[in-house]
């Protein structure tokens, strides 16, 4: 009787083992369900065109070039505010994009220039292009990410306007030396922003 009981217990253990094994095989992914080759995470991502949402860590696709947003400056003067974003274009040059609503959305891509070192009079000629002074002033700023300036401070600026969307700008942060930049108006439909986080679309 004892031997019969042991045989029955052994058969029950084997049966349970077989059932568990079969269930585990059913839950395994088939070969077709397993991950395949790596895919481009941006292949199906259309990006967004609202440049006002840009922040450090995002990517910007413009002019056949992919830029990484390294940092941002938020500037205010009186009741007016705008932003400047520092972009890394992987070529070692300092590139900025300014974003302001005055009242229409204006976006300009800037590159540093050594053709001129400080602002002049009402008109300036740089690289064969004549620019006319548009405005000047002093704004306060706060810095986010990598910007090469302090976390907060003040900046003097002098802006010049040229033909066909060209621009010339001078900035002096916290009493330092003037920095000059040549700008070109950005065609918004040709610009795509790829947010770094999943909380924006």
N, CA, C and O of each residue as an XYZ file, in Angstrom:
804
protein
N       0.831     -1.201      0.000
C       0.000      0.000      0.000
C       0.872      1.261      0.000
O       0.586      2.224     -0.712
N       1.908      1.244      0.783
C       2.816      2.387      0.851
C       3.497      2.610     -0.485
O       3.678      3.748     -0.919
N       3.881      1.498     -1.146
C       4.540      1.628     -2.449
C       3.592      2.227     -3.485
O       4.001      3.043     -4.311
N       2.323      1.819     -3.436
C       1.333      2.353     -4.366
C       1.143      3.853     -4.152
O       1.003      4.607     -5.116
N       1.138      4.286     -2.895
C       0.977      5.698     -2.577
C       2.159      6.520     -3.102
O       1.979      7.619     -3.626
N       3.378      5.966     -2.952
C       4.564      6.656     -3.447
C       4.531      6.777     -4.966
O       4.915      7.809     -5.517
N       4.069      5.720     -5.649
C       3.982      5.753     -7.109
C       2.991      6.810     -7.554
O       3.256      7.545     -8.505
N       1.828      6.900     -6.866
C       0.822      7.890     -7.209
C       1.351      9.322     -7.010
O       1.105     10.206     -7.830
N       2.080      9.528     -5.904
C       2.649     10.853     -5.637
C       3.669     11.216     -6.713
O       3.705     12.350     -7.191
N       4.502     10.235     -7.090
C       5.503     10.460     -8.116
C       4.851     10.796     -9.449
O       5.318     11.691    -10.154
N       3.775     10.090     -9.807
C       3.052     10.366    -11.048
C       2.433     11.775    -11.018
O       2.421     12.476    -12.030
N       1.924     12.176     -9.852
C       1.324     13.496     -9.732
C       2.376     14.592     -9.915
O       2.110     15.599    -10.570
N       3.570     14.403     -9.340
C       4.651     15.374     -9.487
C       5.065     15.484    -10.948
O       5.261     16.585    -11.462
N       5.198     14.337    -11.617
C       5.577     14.342    -13.033
C       4.520     15.055    -13.868
O       4.862     15.818    -14.771
N       3.240     14.817    -13.580
C       2.151     15.444    -14.331
C       2.183     16.956    -14.167
O       2.011     17.696    -15.135
N       2.404     17.417    -12.925
C       2.482     18.854    -12.679
C       3.659     19.461    -13.431
O       3.552     20.550    -13.995
N       4.790     18.746    -13.434
C       5.968     19.220    -14.155
C       5.717     19.343    -15.649
O       6.142     20.313    -16.276
N       5.027     18.361    -16.220
C       4.717     18.392    -17.659
C       3.815     19.571    -17.981
O       4.033     20.257    -18.980
N       2.799     19.820    -17.151
C       1.872     20.932    -17.378
C       2.606     22.269    -17.318
O       2.391     23.140    -18.161
N       3.472     22.427    -16.319
C       4.228     23.686    -16.193
C       5.160     23.892    -17.378
O       5.309     25.012    -17.866
N       5.785     22.820    -17.840
C       6.690     22.918    -18.993
C       5.937     23.350    -20.245
O       6.399     24.216    -20.988
N       4.768     22.739    -20.476
C       3.980     23.083    -21.658
C       3.505     24.535    -21.603
O       3.494     25.221    -22.625
N       3.120     24.998    -20.442
C       2.678     26.390    -20.304
C       3.816     27.370    -20.568
O       3.614     28.407    -21.200
N       5.007     27.042    -20.085
C       6.141     27.943    -20.301
C       6.498     28.038    -21.778
O       6.927     29.093    -22.246
N       6.326     26.958    -22.507
C       6.603     26.982    -23.959
C       5.586     27.840    -24.697
O       5.922     28.507    -25.675
N       4.333     27.822    -24.225
C       3.293     28.626    -24.869
C       3.545     30.128    -24.667
O       3.195     30.934    -25.528
N       4.150     30.502    -23.536
C       4.380     31.918    -23.232
C       5.638     32.477    -23.880
O       5.844     33.691    -23.891
N       6.487     31.593    -24.426
C       7.700     32.083    -25.075
C       7.375     32.722    -26.411
O       6.514     32.223    -27.136
N       8.063     33.847    -26.765
C       7.808     34.452    -28.074
C       8.342     33.566    -29.181
O       9.375     32.915    -29.030
N       7.638     33.550    -30.276
C       8.126     32.816    -31.436
C       9.314     33.557    -32.014
O       9.593     34.691    -31.626
N      10.016     32.921    -32.940
C      11.202     33.531    -33.539
C      10.856     34.845    -34.206
O      11.647     35.787    -34.177
N       9.650     34.917    -34.822
C       9.233     36.128    -35.525
C       8.929     37.266    -34.577
O       8.999     38.431    -34.969
N       8.583     36.944    -33.302
C       8.214     37.974    -32.351
C       9.424     38.585    -31.659
O       9.314     39.633    -31.023
N      10.570     37.940    -31.779
C      11.752     38.446    -31.087
C      12.281     39.690    -31.795
O      12.072     39.866    -32.995
N      12.981     40.570    -31.028
C      13.490     41.803    -31.638
C      14.392     41.512    -32.830
O      15.185     40.571    -32.816
N      14.253     42.344    -33.865
C      15.059     42.176    -35.068
C      16.237     43.118    -35.065
O      16.815     43.398    -34.015
N      16.597     43.609    -36.242
C      17.728     44.526    -36.367
C      17.393     45.866    -35.729
O      16.223     46.243    -35.651
N      18.417     46.592    -35.269
C      18.172     47.936    -34.715
C      17.506     48.833    -35.755
O      17.795     48.741    -36.948
N      16.605     49.706    -35.280
C      15.886     50.603    -36.187
C      16.184     52.047    -35.822
O      16.575     52.351    -34.695
N      15.996     52.924    -36.783
C      16.183     54.355    -36.582
C      15.027     54.883    -35.749
O      13.884     54.829    -36.203
N      15.283     55.400    -34.527
C      14.179     55.873    -33.677
C      13.446     57.076    -34.239
O      12.330     57.367    -33.808
N      14.052     57.794    -35.204
C      13.418     58.975    -35.783
C      12.772     58.692    -37.138
O      12.223     59.593    -37.774
N      12.844     57.418    -37.578
C      12.350     57.087    -38.914
C      10.883     57.458    -39.094
O      10.496     57.980    -40.140
N      10.068     57.191    -38.080
C       8.646     57.484    -38.175
C       8.250     58.711    -37.368
O       7.063     59.017    -37.253
N       9.235     59.424    -36.802
C       8.954     60.596    -35.976
C       8.919     61.821    -36.875
O       9.927     62.169    -37.489
N       7.785     62.467    -36.955
C       7.637     63.628    -37.828
C       8.192     64.908    -37.207
O       8.364     65.909    -37.902
N       8.474     64.884    -35.903
C       8.957     66.087    -35.242
C       7.841     67.118    -35.104
O       6.692     66.863    -35.462
N       8.195     68.260    -34.589
C       7.238     69.353    -34.439
C       7.854     70.614    -35.026
O       9.074     70.717    -35.150
N       7.024     71.553    -35.379
C       7.538     72.782    -35.975
C       7.513     73.962    -35.009
O       7.999     75.041    -35.349
N       6.955     73.780    -33.812
C       6.860     74.888    -32.865
C       8.204     75.078    -32.157
O       8.478     74.446    -31.137
N       9.023     75.950    -32.711
C      10.357     76.205    -32.177
C      10.298     76.817    -30.783
O      11.295     76.812    -30.061
N       9.140     77.343    -30.402
C       9.010     77.953    -29.075
C       9.110     76.930    -27.956
O       9.305     77.305    -26.800
N       8.980     75.639    -28.271
C       9.040     74.595    -27.247
C      10.453     74.058    -27.034
O      10.650     73.172    -26.202
N      11.432     74.573    -27.762
C      12.790     74.020    -27.723
C      13.433     74.192    -26.351
O      13.261     75.214    -25.687
N      14.185     73.157    -25.942
C      14.961     73.229    -24.708
C      16.180     72.314    -24.847
O      16.284     71.544    -25.802
N      17.094     72.406    -23.888
C      18.337     71.632    -23.940
C      18.032     70.137    -24.062
O      17.157     69.606    -23.378
N      18.772     69.479    -24.944
C      18.598     68.051    -25.167
C      17.822     67.726    -26.429
O      17.875     66.598    -26.920
N      17.097     68.712    -26.961
C      16.343     68.491    -28.200
C      17.285     68.445    -29.398
O      18.464     68.784    -29.295
N      16.741     68.019    -30.540
C      17.469     68.074    -31.803
C      16.680     68.935    -32.784
O      15.449     68.928    -32.787
N      17.405     69.674    -33.613
C      16.787     70.513    -34.633
C      17.361     70.131    -35.990
O      18.577     70.102    -36.176
N      16.484     69.843    -36.923
C      16.886     69.516    -38.290
C      16.572     70.723    -39.173
O      15.412     71.100    -39.341
N      17.632     71.326    -39.738
C      17.430     72.503    -40.573
C      18.571     72.630    -41.573
O      19.741     72.485    -41.217
N      18.222     72.900    -42.819
C      19.232     73.113    -43.843
C      20.137     71.920    -44.059
O      21.347     72.083    -44.215
N      19.564     70.708    -44.070
C      20.348     69.477    -44.271
C      21.387     69.262    -43.178
O      22.395     68.590    -43.398
N      21.144     69.828    -42.008
C      22.067     69.675    -40.887
C      21.274     69.378    -39.624
O      20.246     70.000    -39.359
N      21.764     68.420    -38.852
C      21.118     68.069    -37.588
C      21.889     68.727    -36.452
O      23.084     68.485    -36.278
N      21.199     69.557    -35.683
C      21.814     70.279    -34.576
C      21.317     69.708    -33.247
O      20.172     69.268    -33.138
N      22.182     69.720    -32.249
C      21.799     69.330    -30.898
C      21.713     70.595    -30.042
O      22.629     71.417    -30.058
N      20.638     70.751    -29.309
C      20.449     71.931    -28.459
C      21.207     71.710    -27.157
O      20.838     70.862    -26.345
N      22.276     72.487    -26.967
C      23.117     72.328    -25.790
C      22.623     73.137    -24.603
O      22.792     72.726    -23.455
N      22.012     74.288    -24.874
C      21.547     75.138    -23.785
C      20.713     76.281    -24.311
O      20.623     76.501    -25.519
N      20.100     77.010    -23.387
C      19.195     78.098    -23.780
C      19.371     79.299    -22.858
O      19.732     79.164    -21.689
N      19.107     80.469    -23.416
C      19.039     81.703    -22.641
C      17.615     82.225    -22.730
O      17.051     82.312    -23.821
N      17.032     82.572    -21.592
C      15.716     83.205    -21.542
C      15.948     84.667    -21.170
O      16.439     84.975    -20.084
N      15.590     85.555    -22.085
C      15.891     86.976    -21.898
C      14.617     87.784    -21.712
O      13.583     87.485    -22.311
N      14.704     88.821    -20.868
C      13.574     89.723    -20.651
C      14.070     91.157    -20.585
O      15.152     91.448    -20.074
N      13.245     92.033    -21.117
C      13.513     93.468    -21.042
C      12.169     94.168    -20.929
O      11.368     94.153    -21.863
N      11.932     94.778    -19.782
C      10.603     95.331    -19.532
C       9.593     94.190    -19.491
O       9.774     93.219    -18.756
N       8.546     94.308    -20.272
C       7.558     93.227    -20.329
C       7.745     92.322    -21.526
O       6.865     91.521    -21.839
N       8.880     92.436    -22.205
C       9.126     91.681    -23.424
C      10.116     90.556    -23.152
O      11.072     90.742    -22.399
N       9.898     89.388    -23.758
C      10.800     88.258    -23.537
C      11.062     87.527    -24.843
O      10.235     87.536    -25.755
N      12.226     86.894    -24.918
C      12.592     86.079    -26.075
C      13.621     85.044    -25.626
O      14.036     85.029    -24.467
N      14.027     84.182    -26.554
C      14.949     83.101    -26.204
C      16.052     82.974    -27.244
O      15.863     83.290    -28.418
N      17.211     82.503    -26.786
C      18.315     82.162    -27.670
C      18.790     80.768    -27.280
O      18.955     80.472    -26.096
N      19.010     79.913    -28.277
C      19.404     78.531    -28.023
C      20.764     78.249    -28.654
O      21.000     78.572    -29.819
N      21.656     77.641    -27.870
C      22.990     77.305    -28.322
C      22.950     75.934    -28.973
O      22.544     74.959    -28.340
N      23.371     75.847    -30.242
C      23.322     74.602    -30.992
C      24.727     74.092    -31.280
O      25.639     74.872    -31.552
N      24.888     72.781    -31.219
C      26.145     72.125    -31.557
C      25.955     71.461    -32.911
O      25.178     70.515    -33.046
N      26.673     71.966    -33.919
C      26.512     71.397    -35.252
C      27.604     70.395    -35.595
O      27.781     70.041    -36.760
N      28.341     69.934    -34.580
C      29.369     68.895    -34.715
C      30.561     69.349    -35.553
O      31.390     68.521    -35.933
N      30.666     70.633    -35.846
C      31.807     71.136    -36.600
C      32.650     72.107    -35.773
O      33.618     72.684    -36.267
N      32.269     72.273    -34.521
C      33.055     73.114    -33.632
C      32.730     74.588    -33.693
O      33.300     75.368    -32.929
N      31.833     74.999    -34.576
C      31.480     76.420    -34.653
C      30.320     76.727    -33.718
O      29.487     75.866    -33.437
N      30.279     77.978    -33.237
C      29.241     78.397    -32.300
C      28.033     78.873    -33.090
O      28.112     79.845    -33.840
N      26.932     78.191    -32.919
C      25.703     78.493    -33.661
C      24.574     78.722    -32.669
O      24.402     77.973    -31.708
N      23.810     79.779    -32.928
C      22.676     80.098    -32.068
C      21.422     80.229    -32.916
O      21.503     80.542    -34.103
N      20.269     79.992    -32.314
C      19.004     80.316    -32.961
C      18.207     81.164    -31.979
O      18.012     80.780    -30.826
N      17.747     82.329    -32.451
C      16.943     83.214    -31.608
C      15.478     83.067    -31.992
O      15.133     82.905    -33.162
N      14.626     83.127    -30.973
C      13.189     82.947    -31.167
C      12.458     84.070    -30.439
O      12.579     84.218    -29.223
N      11.699     84.858    -31.199
C      10.932     85.932    -30.573
C       9.638     86.182    -31.331
O       9.529     85.898    -32.524
N       8.660     86.720    -30.610
C       7.369     87.085    -31.202
C       7.225     88.599    -31.092
O       7.159     89.151    -29.994
N       7.178     89.267    -32.256
C       7.221     90.735    -32.232
C       6.372     91.392    -33.331
O       6.954     92.132    -34.124
N       5.061     91.194    -33.450
C       4.260     90.183    -32.769
C       4.314     88.823    -33.473
O       3.952     87.805    -32.884
N       4.773     88.806    -34.757
C       4.877     87.534    -35.467
C       6.096     86.763    -34.976
O       7.047     87.345    -34.454
N       6.055     85.457    -35.148
C       7.170     84.607    -34.746
C       8.360     84.830    -35.684
O       8.249     84.643    -36.896
N       9.496     85.229    -35.112
C      10.708     85.462    -35.881
C      11.806     84.537    -35.368
O      12.126     84.534    -34.179
N      12.375     83.754    -36.277
C      13.440     82.820    -35.916
C      14.645     83.108    -36.803
O      14.529     83.162    -38.027
N      15.806     83.292    -36.172
C      17.023     83.623    -36.905
C      18.151     82.697    -36.458
O      18.343     82.480    -35.262
N      18.896     82.153    -37.420
C      20.060     81.319    -37.137
C      21.303     82.207    -37.188
O      21.526     82.910    -38.174
N      22.110     82.175    -36.128
C      23.267     83.059    -35.991
C      24.569     82.283    -35.968
O      24.652     81.187    -35.412
N      25.593     82.879    -36.590
C      26.950     82.339    -36.521
C      27.887     83.473    -36.123
O      27.749     84.604    -36.588
N      28.843     83.149    -35.254
C      29.816     84.158    -34.844
C      30.636     84.621    -36.036
O      30.900     83.848    -36.958
N      31.033     85.873    -36.014
C      31.883     86.419    -37.066
C      32.988     87.258    -36.456
O      32.794     87.911    -35.430
N      34.158     87.237    -37.101
C      35.260     88.093    -36.663
C      35.524     89.193    -37.685
O      36.558     89.860    -37.640
N      34.577     89.376    -38.610
C      34.715     90.442    -39.610
C      34.512     91.814    -38.995
O      34.916     92.820    -39.578
N      33.893     91.868    -37.826
C      33.652     93.121    -37.121
C      33.672     92.814    -35.630
O      33.287     91.720    -35.218
N      34.118     93.771    -34.819
C      34.322     93.481    -33.396
C      33.376     94.215    -32.454
O      33.182     93.791    -31.315
N      32.786     95.313    -32.922
C      31.883     96.070    -32.057
C      30.901     96.870    -32.904
O      31.159     97.130    -34.079
N      29.768     97.262    -32.308
C      28.766     98.012    -33.077
C      29.282     99.383    -33.480
O      30.111     99.984    -32.798
N      28.760     99.867    -34.626
C      29.154    101.182    -35.120
C      27.999    102.154    -35.069
O      27.304    102.251    -34.057
N      27.788    102.882    -36.171
C      26.733    103.891    -36.186
C      25.400    103.326    -36.644
O      25.051    102.182    -36.351
N      24.666    104.157    -37.367
C      23.330    103.756    -37.817
C      23.382    102.722    -38.927
O      22.433    101.958    -39.101
N      24.469    102.684    -39.678
C      24.643    101.655    -40.701
C      26.036    101.053    -40.570
O      26.979    101.720    -40.146
N      26.147     99.779    -40.940
C      27.435     99.091    -40.937
C      27.499     98.198    -42.174
O      26.500     97.597    -42.572
N      28.691     98.119    -42.779
C      28.889     97.230    -43.916
C      29.815     96.099    -43.490
O      30.946     96.334    -43.064
N      29.321     94.870    -43.609
C      30.086     93.688    -43.210
C      29.994     92.659    -44.329
O      28.898     92.257    -44.719
N      31.124     92.241    -44.836
C      31.144     91.237    -45.882
C      30.423     91.663    -47.148
O      29.853     90.836    -47.860
N      30.454     92.967    -47.424
C      29.804     93.472    -48.629
C      28.318     93.699    -48.493
O      27.657     94.061    -49.465
N      27.772     93.490    -47.290
C      26.341     93.683    -47.035
C      26.154     94.884    -46.115
O      26.860     95.015    -45.115
N      25.210     95.761    -46.446
C      24.934     96.939    -45.625
C      23.791     96.645    -44.659
O      22.716     96.203    -45.066
N      24.037     96.897    -43.379
C      23.049     96.667    -42.325
C      22.656     98.009    -41.696
O      23.491     98.896    -41.520
N      21.376     98.133    -41.366
C      20.886     99.346    -40.720
C      20.463     99.030    -39.282
O      19.831     98.009    -39.011
N      20.830     99.939    -38.367
C      20.528     99.717    -36.959
C      19.023     99.667    -36.731
O      18.274    100.527    -37.194
N      18.605     98.640    -36.006
C      17.183     98.443    -35.729
C      16.835     98.773    -34.283
O      15.863     99.483    -34.025
N      17.623     98.260    -33.338
C      17.330     98.520    -31.925
C      18.549     98.190    -31.063
O      19.477     97.506    -31.496
N      18.515     98.700    -29.825
C      19.542     98.348    -28.839
C      18.921     98.419    -27.461
O      17.842     98.985    -27.283
N      19.599     97.847    -26.494
C      19.071     97.861    -25.134
C      19.868     96.953    -24.219
O      20.926     96.443    -24.589
N      19.341     96.760    -23.014
C      19.958     95.875    -22.027
C      18.877     94.962    -21.451
O      17.837     95.431    -20.990
N      19.134     93.665    -21.484
C      18.165     92.685    -20.997
C      18.788     91.861    -19.871
O      20.010     91.787    -19.747
N      17.945     91.251    -19.066
C      18.422     90.281    -18.083
C      18.217     88.892    -18.667
O      17.330     88.678    -19.494
N      19.045     87.952    -18.230
C      18.933     86.597    -18.777
C      19.072     85.549    -17.680
O      19.666     85.798    -16.631
N      18.514     84.382    -17.944
C      18.779     83.188    -17.160
C      19.256     82.118    -18.133
O      18.794     82.050    -19.272
N      20.174     81.294    -17.679
C      20.827     80.318    -18.536
C      20.424     78.899    -18.142
O      20.319     78.582    -16.958
N      20.198     78.048    -19.148
C      19.857     76.637    -18.926
C      20.800     75.780    -19.755
O      21.034     76.071    -20.928
N      21.342     74.730    -19.159
C      22.224     73.845    -19.908
C      23.576     74.486    -20.163
O      24.065     75.256    -19.337
N      24.187     74.173    -21.306
C      25.499     74.689    -21.673
C      25.353     75.915    -22.553
O      24.844     75.819    -23.670
N      25.794     77.066    -22.063
C      25.653     78.303    -22.835
C      26.922     79.139    -22.872
O      26.980     80.110    -23.626
N      27.924     78.806    -22.100
C      29.199     79.533    -21.961
C      29.072     80.849    -21.212
O      30.047     81.597    -21.130
N      27.892     81.157    -20.659
C      27.740     82.362    -19.840
C      27.260     81.963    -18.450
O      27.004     80.788    -18.186
N      27.139     82.957    -17.555
C      26.741     82.680    -16.177
C      25.298     82.174    -16.097
O      24.559     82.200    -17.081
N      24.921     81.720    -14.914
C      23.562     81.197    -14.726
C      22.524     82.297    -14.896
O      21.417     82.043    -15.371
N      22.880     83.514    -14.509
C      21.987     84.654    -14.698
C      22.825     85.927    -14.737
O      23.930     85.970    -14.195
N      22.291     86.964    -15.384
C      23.035     88.206    -15.476
C      22.352     89.174    -16.423
O      21.137     89.124    -16.615
N      23.156     90.063    -17.016
C      22.595     91.049    -17.935
C      23.392     91.041    -19.236
O      24.565     90.671    -19.259
N      22.740     91.452    -20.307
C      23.386     91.483    -21.611
C      22.977     92.752    -22.351
O      21.793     93.077    -22.442
N      23.971     93.462    -22.878
C      23.714     94.597    -23.759
C      23.655     94.069    -25.192
O      24.395     93.152    -25.549
N      22.791     94.637    -25.999
C      22.684     94.173    -27.378
C      22.453     95.353    -28.321
O      21.882     96.377    -27.948
N      22.919     95.168    -29.550
C      22.668     96.116    -30.634
C      22.353     95.285    -31.868
O      23.170     94.470    -32.295
N      21.174     95.486    -32.442
C      20.735     94.694    -33.582
C      20.653     95.533    -34.850
O      20.171     96.666    -34.840
N      21.136     94.947    -35.943
C      21.082     95.575    -37.265
C      20.321     94.659    -38.222
O      20.364     93.434    -38.101
N      19.632     95.271    -39.159
C      18.838     94.530    -40.132
C      19.429     94.720    -41.521
O      19.802     95.829    -41.904
N      19.511     93.617    -42.278
C      20.036     93.670    -43.637
C      18.985     93.224    -44.638
O      17.844     92.961    -44.260
N      19.352     93.136    -45.903
C      18.402     92.724    -46.938
C      18.161     91.219    -46.931
O      19.001     90.445    -46.471
N      17.011     90.819    -47.444
C      16.666     89.405    -47.673
C      16.836     88.536    -46.430
O      17.383     87.436    -46.498
N      16.361     89.043    -45.300
C      16.386     88.257    -44.071
C      17.720     88.177    -43.366
O      17.858     87.446    -42.386
N      18.710     88.917    -43.847
C      20.020     88.914    -43.186
C      19.993     89.843    -41.968
O      19.212     90.793    -41.910
N      20.858     89.547    -41.004
C      20.896     90.348    -39.777
C      22.308     90.364    -39.208
O      23.118     89.480    -39.484
N      22.580     91.374    -38.419
C      23.857     91.531    -37.718
C      23.534     91.895    -36.280
O      22.717     92.782    -36.030
N      24.164     91.221    -35.342
C      23.853     91.490    -33.937
C      25.129     91.510    -33.098
O      26.086     90.785    -33.373
N      25.120     92.354    -32.075
C      26.218     92.432    -31.123
C      25.645     92.204    -29.724
O      24.593     92.743    -29.377
N      26.349     91.401    -28.929
C      25.944     91.161    -27.544
C      27.166     91.265    -26.644
O      28.268     90.850    -27.004
N      26.938     91.838    -25.448
C      28.005     91.941    -24.455
C      27.441     91.481    -23.117
O      26.612     92.164    -22.515
N      27.897     90.316    -22.657
C      27.370     89.722    -21.441
C      28.136     90.196    -20.218
O      29.361     90.091    -20.149
N      27.388     90.723    -19.251
C      27.920     91.086    -17.939
C      29.172     91.962    -18.029
O      30.137     91.762    -17.291
N      29.141     92.934    -18.945
C      30.239     93.878    -19.062
C      31.471     93.342    -19.757
O      32.516     93.991    -19.730
N      31.384     92.184    -20.375
C      32.531     91.603    -21.079
C      32.746     92.240    -22.434
O      32.325     93.374    -22.663
N      33.396     91.526    -23.332
C      33.667     92.087    -24.654
C      32.477     91.824    -25.584
O      31.677     90.916    -25.355
N      32.384     92.626    -26.618
C      31.326     92.466    -27.604
C      31.533     91.174    -28.399
O      32.657     90.811    -28.746
N      30.428     90.496    -28.677
C      30.434     89.321    -29.546
C      29.530     89.630    -30.729
O      28.392     90.067    -30.558
N      30.047     89.399    -31.932
C      29.289     89.718    -33.145
C      28.781     88.448    -33.810
O      29.450     87.414    -33.812
N      27.578     88.551    -34.377
C      27.010     87.410    -35.074
C      26.283     87.844    -36.332
O      25.615     88.878    -36.357
N      26.423     87.035    -37.382
C      25.685     87.249    -38.621
C      24.526     86.254    -38.650
O      24.703     85.067    -38.375
N      23.346     86.755    -38.986
C      22.164     85.908    -38.940
C      21.437     85.808    -40.261
O      21.589     86.647    -41.149
N      20.642     84.754    -40.365
C      19.786     84.564    -41.528
C      18.419     84.099    -41.046
O      18.314     83.237    -40.173
N      17.383     84.676    -41.621
C      16.026     84.320    -41.239
C      15.752     82.854    -41.569
O      16.123     82.374    -42.640
N      15.103     82.146    -40.646
C      14.821     80.725    -40.816
C      13.455     80.527    -41.460
O      12.461     81.121    -41.040
N      13.424     79.688    -42.480
C      12.153     79.314    -43.106
C      11.519     78.217    -42.248
O      11.960     77.069    -42.282
N      10.495     78.568    -41.489
C       9.927     77.645    -40.519
C       9.466     76.305    -41.097
O       9.661     75.282    -40.441
N       8.864     76.257    -42.296
C       8.450     74.948    -42.815
C       9.623     73.996    -43.035
O       9.429     72.782    -43.094
N      10.844     74.535    -43.157
C      12.014     73.686    -43.400
C      12.688     73.251    -42.102
O      13.729     72.595    -42.131
N      12.100     73.613    -40.973
C      12.702     73.316    -39.678
C      11.871     72.280    -38.939
O      10.645     72.378    -38.884
N      12.545     71.287    -38.371
C      11.862     70.275    -37.561
C      12.556     70.183    -36.206
O      13.784     70.206    -36.121
N      11.762     70.081    -35.161
C      12.281     69.936    -33.807
C      11.945     68.539    -33.308
O      10.796     68.103    -33.388
N      12.952     67.838    -32.791
C      12.743     66.505    -32.227
C      12.927     66.599    -30.718
O      14.059     66.662    -30.239
N      11.824     66.611    -29.956
C      11.921     66.766    -28.501
C      12.676     65.615    -27.852
O      12.560     64.464    -28.274
N      13.444     65.935    -26.832
C      14.226     64.912    -26.123
C      13.334     64.048    -25.244
O      13.616     62.864    -25.061
N      12.256     64.620    -24.692
C      11.363     63.866    -23.820
C      10.119     63.407    -24.544
O       9.882     63.777    -25.694
N       9.324     62.598    -23.862
C       8.099     62.068    -24.448
C       6.870     62.865    -24.051
O       5.751     62.491    -24.401
N       7.067     63.980    -23.311
C       5.934     64.748    -22.836
C       5.504     65.812    -23.831
O       4.544     66.541    -23.582
N       6.211     65.911    -24.969
C       5.845     66.880    -26.007
C       5.668     66.147    -27.322
O       6.305     65.123    -27.571
N       4.774     66.696    -28.181
C       4.541     66.065    -29.472
C       4.746     67.072    -30.578
O       4.596     66.736    -31.753
